[in-house]
Amino acid sequence: MDLMQSKESDNFIRPPIITIMGHVDHGKTSLLDYIRKTKVAEKEAGGITQSIGAYQILHKTRKITFIDTPGHAAFTKMRLRGGRAADIVVLVVSVVDGVQPQTKESISIIKETKTPLIVALNKSDLPGANPEKVKKELAESDVLVETWGGDVISCEVSAKTGLGVDKLIESIVTLADLIELKANPNGDLEGLIIESRLDQKKGPLFTGIVKNGTLRVGLEVYSSKAQGKVKALVSYNGEQLKEALPGDPVEVLGFSHAPRVGDVFVDIKNKDLVELSDGSGAAKGGFASGVDTCNVILKADTEGSLEALEYSIDELIKDNLPIRIISKSTGDVNESDVLMAESSKAVILGFNSKVPGKVLDLSENLKVKVKTYKIIYELIETLKDVIAELMYKEEVKVKGRAQVLQTFTLASGDIVAGSKVLAGSIKNISRVSVFREGIEQPVYTGKVKSVRRGRDEVSSVGRDNDCGILLKPVFKDIKPQDIIEVI
């Protein structure tokens, strides 16, 4: 379907948002530069005249939005704020050098964020290129490309000559079609802040990508830490805009101060929800919301040590201790590890790994637990203690939790979730998230519009009681067995 469609369509298929990751010197920036120079629409003479952290290309009739290659720390920080930074990640791997440490780190981040993936096998024009060897190494990191029996698209490319770049872009379009990135230009505004800065002449600025609704000059916009009336919108090629549609990257002027990278921004009618963007789907007390699991990031001095650690932790998992290893790598603890730990509410456990001073400072500021050991037994015993501590924290922090038994639609269009309160209490105007089995992140976040016992509206309903819960805004997809949790 042509993405250059009317904004009057409520079934608008927005351009996919792409970011590129991979090991240093594997050609991430070169690939972006080639795409930028050859694929920016001809009518946009002069191409990109300023750096706003993102831009769009036009491939045939399809628009594709690229976020300029962020470091792993920036990508993880975007994840930390609750919004997926990209719809698709292109993982660039050199077919000369193969899978390297930052490649593995990228894979861990991609898996943790559950972002769809395409592998670009770069430098395919060089002597010594060995794509099959790289595919084998990727398989060892649990990335199976299609030619190896998996479902991950791979393309052999050259950022220098342009070999395979058109195929890569076609693959992005194909995967975007499978994901079905629909948006409603006439719906509630929602966007993601990907860059933020204070300009000496213009004042606070941020680069945002619209995910839903339409961002217009004059609109009051809110994020969790900043707000303002939009004074100007500037496109990636320096054009002054009156509005930006879903998928569009724009620089926004008018905020009171520079907002945080990764925050969600909304319009005035939903301003009471934006404070939930700061990790609202993140774990309480170290757990993924709604899932009693301790997330762990492992660091070790050698691959052999890492294997020994994994074996010991696997034995704990067999004993039904709730542990999930979200990342494992050799080397010192780094800033990306700490940001990933905050994003996933994980603990970092190291064996013969060092923690540089600046990384330790970051972990203390973000309240991330980092422990290093020289004896595996001591590490395992600490992990048991952490699990006990986090399980206790999770239990005492439950404010209210209810399970949906059945649903009813009222003449007003409101949907009543007939529910049973499992823990705590459900109160009128409480902020809540809705969780669904098999999905870690909330499928909905909003407020309790009202709580009912029979036909009567009440202020709250306690544990083991049945009630009807109405949500604001209306959640039309709520289903029996969903869990409504006060946050």
Sequence and secondary structure as in RCSB ss.txt:
>XXXX:A:sequence
MDLMQSKESDNFIRPPIITIMGHVDHGKTSLLDYIRKTKVAEKEAGGITQSIGAYQILHKTRKITFIDTPGHAAF
TKMRLRGGRAADIVVLVVSVVDGVQPQTKESISIIKETKTPLIVALNKSDLPGANPEKVKKELAESDVLVETWGG
DVISCEVSAKTGLGVDKLIESIVTLADLIELKANPNGDLEGLIIESRLDQKKGPLFTGIVKNGTLRVGLEVYSSK
AQGKVKALVSYNGEQLKEALPGDPVEVLGFSHAPRVGDVFVDIKNKDLVELSDGSGAAKGGFASGVDTCNVILKA
DTEGSLEALEYSIDELIKDNLPIRIISKSTGDVNESDVLMAESSKAVILGFNSKVPGKVLDLSENLKVKVKTYKI
IYELIETLKDVIAELMYKEEVKVKGRAQVLQTFTLASGDIVAGSKVLAGSIKNISRVSVFREGIEQPVYTGKVKS
VRRGRDEVSSVGRDNDCGILLKPVFKDIKPQDIIEVI
>XXXX:A:secstr
  SS  TT TTEE   EEEEEESTTSSHHHHHHHHHHHHS TTSTT   S  SEEEEEETTEEEEEE    HHHH
HHHHHTTS S SEEEEEEETTT S HHHHHHHHHHHHHT  EEEEEE TTSTT  HHHHHHHHHHTT  BGGGTS
SBEEEE  TTT TTHHHHHHHHHHHHHHHT EE TTS  EEEEEEEEEETTTEEEEEEEEEES EETT EEE SS
 EEEEEEEE TTS EESEE TT EEEEEEESS   TT EEEEGGGGGGGGGGTTTTS STTB TT   EEEEEEE
SSHHHHHHHHHHHHHHHHTT  EEEEEEEESS  HHHHHHHHHHT EEEEES    HHHHHHHHHTT  EEEESS
HHHHHHHHHHHHHHHHHHHHHT  EEEEEEEEEE TTS EEEEEEEEEEEEETT EEEEEETTEEEEEEEEEEEE
EEETTEEESEEETT EEEEEEES  TT  TT EEEE 
